[in-house]
């Protein structure tokens, strides 16, 4: 049968599950959603949900780099010696477009699933199945070809800004680390907290701190092997009977998110059964889920996997993926307005320039 689970202790799996529960509960209470943040900006000039995401990202950067600098974490061994610039950009765009037409990213679907959405269950299953087909199936050759074409070997240092620039003469790697941590992590926190409207929104303010803190905690609990990611771990679940190792810690987080959302929904009386409202909604959500499964896998992460976890490592790959996700999300939103993919793309380009 060939079933092989990644070696992990019961304590580590329980820690992953607990982290997922916290993320799911915080996301439900605060309506934490990257798509919602972009849509709020486009339609209402309301930055609060985006500031919540930015606060989480900033806390993740500062916490992760502080622990790594202190020698408590050792994340260098998971940093790539190359950049996958093309898969990250294209995968990010596909993921962003997919989450726009599916009504949210994979984490959002897991949260909604916990709150009673059967529609989100379909999205999660389809995204996981397509991710599996990308990891080890008919989509694998295409993903591998894209990785070969869009690979830039660094050779001099692991793929992290402070490692790359720290190799330059007369520059100390630790000094460079903290310069980038201050600019990126500190900048995100400052930009989030400088808005009094956001500071007055207690649920989102607390959620930003809590979700951000879960990233370095996840690095710590997993012994610096993985933080929080959803696309590829879901795909690996479909490959549990293959020879491919299943990341038990990551799957424990995936399982914890809907449980946390359910608990929070129960406490706040925010549970409701949700199904597809019309037939036209079904194919759109299926396509969106498929794009998230494929895009999130080739880009090595989703809004959490690259957006929060990857950025916490000061990874250029993560930053390219986030840029792709944001543009793809805007494209997906404009697609609804324009009534077509290409006309939506034109509107998205105009929006960004």
C-alpha positions as CSV (number, residue, x, y, z in Angstrom):
1,X,0.0,0.0,0.0
2,X,3.0,2.3,0.6
3,X,1.4,4.5,3.1
4,X,4.0,6.7,4.8
5,X,3.3,9.5,7.3
6,X,5.9,12.1,8.0
7,X,7.5,11.4,11.4
8,X,6.0,13.7,14.0
9,X,5.3,13.3,17.6
10,X,1.8,13.4,19.0
11,X,2.7,16.6,20.8
12,X,3.7,18.3,17.6
13,X,0.5,17.2,15.9
14,X,-1.5,18.5,18.8
15,X,0.4,21.8,18.6
16,X,-0.5,22.1,14.9
17,X,-4.1,21.4,15.6
18,X,-4.2,24.0,18.4
19,X,-2.6,26.6,16.1
20,X,-5.2,25.8,13.5
21,X,-8.0,26.2,16.1
22,X,-6.7,29.6,17.1
23,X,-6.4,30.8,13.5
24,X,-9.9,29.5,12.6
25,X,-11.5,31.2,15.6
26,X,-9.7,34.5,15.1
27,X,-10.4,34.5,11.4
28,X,-14.2,33.9,11.9
29,X,-14.6,36.5,14.7
30,X,-12.6,39.2,12.7
31,X,-13.8,38.2,9.2
32,X,-10.1,37.9,8.3
33,X,-9.9,37.6,4.5
34,X,-7.4,38.7,2.0
35,X,-10.0,38.8,-0.8
36,X,-12.3,40.9,1.5
37,X,-9.4,43.3,2.2
38,X,-8.8,43.9,-1.5
39,X,-12.5,44.2,-2.3
40,X,-13.1,46.7,0.6
41,X,-10.3,48.9,-0.7
42,X,-11.6,48.8,-4.3
43,X,-15.3,49.4,-3.5
44,X,-15.4,51.3,-0.2
45,X,-11.8,52.7,0.3
46,X,-11.9,50.8,3.6
47,X,-8.5,49.5,4.5
48,X,-9.3,47.9,7.9
49,X,-9.4,44.2,6.7
50,X,-6.2,44.7,4.7
51,X,-4.6,46.4,7.7
52,X,-5.5,43.3,9.8
53,X,-3.7,41.2,7.2
54,X,-0.7,43.6,7.1
55,X,-0.5,43.6,10.9
56,X,-0.4,39.8,11.0
57,X,2.3,39.8,8.3
58,X,4.4,42.3,10.2
59,X,4.1,40.4,13.5
60,X,5.0,37.2,11.7
61,X,8.2,38.8,10.2
62,X,9.3,40.4,13.5
63,X,8.6,37.2,15.6
64,X,10.2,34.8,13.2
65,X,13.3,36.9,12.6
66,X,13.7,37.5,16.3
67,X,13.6,33.8,17.1
68,X,15.9,32.9,14.2
69,X,18.4,35.5,15.2
70,X,18.4,34.2,18.8
71,X,19.1,30.7,17.5
72,X,15.8,29.3,18.7
73,X,14.7,28.7,15.2
74,X,16.9,27.4,12.3
75,X,15.0,28.1,9.1
76,X,18.0,28.3,6.7
77,X,17.7,24.7,5.8
78,X,14.2,25.2,4.3
79,X,15.1,28.3,2.3
80,X,15.7,27.4,-1.4
81,X,19.0,28.1,-3.1
82,X,17.1,29.5,-6.1
83,X,14.2,31.7,-6.9
84,X,11.1,30.4,-8.8
85,X,10.1,33.8,-10.1
86,X,7.8,32.6,-12.9
87,X,5.9,29.9,-10.9
88,X,5.5,32.3,-8.1
89,X,4.1,35.1,-10.2
90,X,1.9,32.9,-12.4
91,X,0.8,30.7,-9.5
92,X,0.1,33.7,-7.4
93,X,-2.1,35.3,-10.2
94,X,-4.0,32.0,-10.7
95,X,-4.5,31.7,-7.0
96,X,-5.7,35.3,-6.6
97,X,-8.1,35.0,-9.6
98,X,-9.4,31.7,-8.2
99,X,-10.0,33.0,-4.7
100,X,-11.9,36.0,-6.2
101,X,-14.3,33.9,-8.2
102,X,-14.7,31.3,-5.5
103,X,-15.4,33.9,-2.8
104,X,-12.3,33.5,-0.7
105,X,-9.0,31.7,-0.3
106,X,-8.5,28.2,1.0
107,X,-8.2,29.3,4.6
108,X,-11.4,31.3,4.2
109,X,-13.1,28.2,2.8
110,X,-12.0,26.2,5.8
111,X,-13.3,28.9,8.2
112,X,-16.7,28.9,6.4
113,X,-16.7,25.2,6.4
114,X,-16.5,25.3,10.2
115,X,-19.3,27.8,10.3
116,X,-21.6,25.5,8.3
117,X,-20.8,26.0,4.6
118,X,-21.3,22.9,2.5
119,X,-20.3,25.0,-0.5
120,X,-16.9,25.6,1.1
121,X,-16.5,21.8,1.6
122,X,-16.7,21.4,-2.2
123,X,-14.1,24.2,-2.7
124,X,-11.7,22.6,-0.2
125,X,-12.0,19.1,-1.8
126,X,-11.6,20.4,-5.3
127,X,-8.6,22.6,-4.4
128,X,-7.0,19.6,-2.6
129,X,-7.6,17.2,-5.5
130,X,-6.1,19.6,-8.1
131,X,-3.2,20.2,-5.7
132,X,-2.6,16.4,-5.6
133,X,-2.7,16.2,-9.4
134,X,-0.1,19.0,-9.5
135,X,2.1,17.3,-6.9
136,X,2.0,13.8,-8.4
137,X,-0.3,13.5,-11.3
138,X,-1.0,14.6,-14.9
139,X,-0.4,18.3,-14.0
140,X,3.1,17.5,-12.6
141,X,5.0,17.8,-15.9
142,X,3.5,21.2,-16.7
143,X,4.4,22.4,-13.2
144,X,7.9,21.0,-13.5
145,X,8.4,22.6,-16.9
146,X,7.3,26.0,-15.5
147,X,9.7,25.6,-12.6
148,X,12.6,24.9,-15.0
149,X,11.9,27.8,-17.2
150,X,11.3,30.2,-14.3
151,X,14.2,29.2,-12.0
152,X,17.0,31.6,-11.1
153,X,19.8,29.9,-9.2
154,X,21.3,32.2,-6.5
155,X,24.3,29.9,-5.7
156,X,25.7,32.5,-3.2
157,X,23.1,32.3,-0.4
158,X,19.7,30.9,0.6
159,X,16.7,32.6,-0.8
160,X,16.0,35.3,1.8
161,X,16.7,39.0,1.5
162,X,19.0,39.2,4.5
163,X,21.0,36.2,3.4
164,X,21.4,37.5,-0.2
165,X,22.4,41.0,0.7
166,X,24.4,39.8,3.7
167,X,26.8,38.2,1.3
168,X,27.9,41.6,0.0
169,X,31.4,42.9,1.2
170,X,31.4,45.2,4.2
171,X,27.8,44.2,5.2
172,X,27.0,42.2,8.3
173,X,24.3,39.6,7.8
174,X,22.7,40.3,11.2
175,X,22.6,44.0,10.5
176,X,21.0,43.4,7.1
177,X,18.5,41.1,8.7
178,X,17.3,43.8,11.1
179,X,17.3,46.5,8.5
180,X,14.9,44.4,6.4
181,X,12.9,43.3,9.5
182,X,12.4,46.9,10.5
183,X,11.6,48.1,6.9
184,X,9.2,45.2,6.1
185,X,7.9,43.9,9.4
186,X,8.0,47.2,11.3
187,X,6.7,49.0,8.2
188,X,3.7,46.7,8.0
189,X,2.9,47.0,11.7
190,X,3.2,50.8,11.6
191,X,1.1,51.2,8.5
192,X,-1.6,49.0,10.1
193,X,-1.6,50.7,13.5
194,X,-1.4,54.3,12.3
195,X,-5.1,54.3,11.3
196,X,-7.3,55.2,14.3
197,X,-10.3,53.6,12.6
198,X,-8.5,50.3,12.5
199,X,-7.3,50.6,16.0
200,X,-10.9,51.1,17.2
201,X,-11.9,47.9,15.5
202,X,-11.0,45.6,18.4
203,X,-11.8,42.2,16.7
204,X,-9.6,42.9,13.7
205,X,-6.8,44.5,15.8
206,X,-6.6,41.5,18.2
207,X,-6.9,39.0,15.2
208,X,-4.0,40.7,13.5
209,X,-1.7,40.2,16.5
210,X,-3.0,36.7,17.2
211,X,-2.8,35.3,13.7
212,X,0.6,36.9,13.1
213,X,1.9,35.3,16.3
214,X,0.8,31.9,15.1
215,X,3.4,32.0,12.3
216,X,6.6,32.0,14.5
217,X,4.8,29.7,16.9
218,X,4.2,27.2,14.0
219,X,7.9,27.4,12.9
220,X,8.8,26.7,16.5
221,X,6.3,23.8,17.0
222,X,7.3,22.1,13.7
223,X,11.0,22.4,14.5
224,X,11.5,24.9,11.6
225,X,10.2,22.6,8.9
226,X,6.9,24.4,8.1
227,X,4.6,27.1,9.3
228,X,1.0,27.6,8.1
229,X,0.2,26.5,4.5
230,X,-3.0,25.1,3.0
231,X,-2.7,24.3,-0.8
232,X,0.0,21.6,-0.9
233,X,-0.9,20.0,2.5
234,X,-4.4,19.5,1.3
235,X,-3.0,17.9,-1.9
236,X,-0.8,15.6,0.1
237,X,-3.9,14.4,2.0
238,X,-5.2,13.0,-1.3
239,X,-1.8,11.2,-1.8
240,X,-1.9,9.5,1.6
241,X,-1.9,6.0,0.1
242,X,1.1,6.9,-2.2
243,X,4.8,6.8,-1.5
244,X,4.7,10.6,-0.9
245,X,5.2,11.7,2.7
246,X,2.2,13.4,4.3
247,X,3.0,16.5,6.4
248,X,1.2,15.6,9.6
249,X,1.8,18.9,11.3
250,X,0.5,20.9,8.4
251,X,-2.6,18.6,8.1
252,X,-3.2,19.1,11.8
253,X,-3.4,22.8,11.2
254,X,-5.8,22.3,8.3
255,X,-8.0,20.2,10.5
256,X,-7.9,22.7,13.4
257,X,-9.1,25.7,11.4
258,X,-12.7,24.6,10.8
259,X,-12.9,23.3,14.4
260,X,-11.8,26.7,15.7
261,X,-14.3,28.5,13.4
262,X,-17.0,26.2,14.6
263,X,-16.2,26.9,18.3
264,X,-16.1,30.6,17.6
265,X,-19.3,30.5,15.6
266,X,-21.0,28.5,18.4
267,X,-20.0,31.1,21.0
268,X,-21.0,34.1,18.9
269,X,-24.1,32.5,17.4
270,X,-22.6,32.8,14.0
271,X,-23.3,29.3,12.5
272,X,-25.5,28.9,9.4
273,X,-26.0,26.2,6.8
274,X,-24.8,27.4,3.4
275,X,-25.2,25.7,0.0
276,X,-25.0,26.8,-3.6
277,X,-27.8,29.2,-4.3
278,X,-28.0,28.7,-8.1
279,X,-26.6,26.4,-10.8
280,X,-24.4,29.1,-12.3
281,X,-22.6,29.5,-9.0
282,X,-21.3,25.9,-9.0
283,X,-19.0,25.9,-12.1
284,X,-17.5,29.3,-11.0
285,X,-16.7,28.0,-7.6
286,X,-15.2,24.8,-9.0
287,X,-13.0,26.6,-11.4
288,X,-11.9,29.0,-8.7
289,X,-11.1,26.1,-6.4
290,X,-9.1,24.4,-9.1
291,X,-7.1,27.5,-9.8
292,X,-6.3,27.9,-6.2
293,X,-5.2,24.2,-5.9
294,X,-2.9,24.5,-9.0
295,X,-1.7,28.1,-8.4
296,X,-1.0,27.6,-4.7
297,X,1.0,24.5,-5.3
298,X,3.2,25.8,-8.1
299,X,3.8,29.0,-6.2
300,X,4.7,27.0,-3.1
301,X,2.0,28.5,-1.0
302,X,-1.2,30.5,-0.6
303,X,-2.2,33.7,1.3
304,X,-0.9,31.9,4.4
305,X,1.8,29.7,3.0
306,X,3.6,32.4,1.1
307,X,1.7,35.5,2.2
308,X,2.3,35.2,5.9
309,X,4.7,32.2,6.4
310,X,6.9,33.0,3.4
311,X,7.1,36.7,4.1
312,X,8.1,35.9,7.7
313,X,11.3,34.4,6.2
314,X,12.0,37.6,4.2
315,X,11.6,35.4,1.1
316,X,11.7,37.1,-2.4
317,X,9.7,34.1,-3.7
318,X,6.9,34.9,-1.1
319,X,6.9,38.6,-2.1
320,X,6.5,37.7,-5.8
321,X,3.7,35.4,-4.9
322,X,1.9,38.0,-2.8
323,X,2.2,40.5,-5.7
324,X,0.7,37.9,-8.0
325,X,-2.1,37.0,-5.6
326,X,-3.1,40.7,-5.2
327,X,-3.1,41.3,-8.9
328,X,-5.0,38.1,-9.6
329,X,-7.5,39.0,-7.0
330,X,-8.1,42.4,-8.5
331,X,-8.4,40.7,-11.9
332,X,-11.0,38.3,-10.6
333,X,-13.0,41.2,-9.0
334,X,-12.9,43.2,-12.2
335,X,-13.9,40.0,-14.1
336,X,-17.3,40.2,-12.4
337,X,-17.6,43.9,-13.3
338,X,-16.6,43.6,-16.9
339,X,-18.3,40.3,-17.6
340,X,-15.3,38.6,-19.2
341,X,-11.8,37.4,-18.5
342,X,-9.9,39.6,-20.9
343,X,-12.0,42.7,-20.3
344,X,-11.5,42.1,-16.6
345,X,-7.8,41.9,-17.1
346,X,-7.8,45.3,-18.9
347,X,-9.7,46.8,-16.0
348,X,-7.3,45.2,-13.5
349,X,-4.2,46.6,-15.3
350,X,-5.9,50.1,-15.3
351,X,-6.6,49.7,-11.5
352,X,-2.9,48.9,-10.8
353,X,-1.3,51.5,-12.9
